[in-house]
């Protein structure tokens, strides 16, 4: 199990478009991946799951993975979140 805390950088948070990018990236990995916010956890490979967390900009989340490529998965997803999904809003 590999875990990393990250702060969502883009102002609007993980709404539909950034969440889609996040899920597409998560699905590149074999590991099971979760996103956790305020003790609520969702499958990082599920759009509805990620959207259900209501993650806004400036929110601290945990990215958790378990499996053969867990460290790479968490680090790449954290990098994507920290980049603000290349949004300029």
C-alpha positions, 0 to 999 in steps of 0.5 A: 500500500502506497499513500500520498497526500496532495492538495488540489491546485485547480480552482474548481477542483475535480469536476467532470473534465479534470476528473475524467483526466484523473480516471484515464490516468488511473486506468493506465495502472494495474494497481487498485487506486482510491481517492480519499477525502474527509474519511470518505473513499472512492475508487479512482477508476470510477467517474461517479465515485470521484465526482461523489467526493465533491473535491473542490480546489484547495482541498487536501486529498489522499491518493492510495494504491495497492498493487504491482505499480502502486508507487508509480501510480500514486506519484503520477496521479499526484503530479497530475493533481498538483499540475492543476490539470493544465487549467488556467481558470 
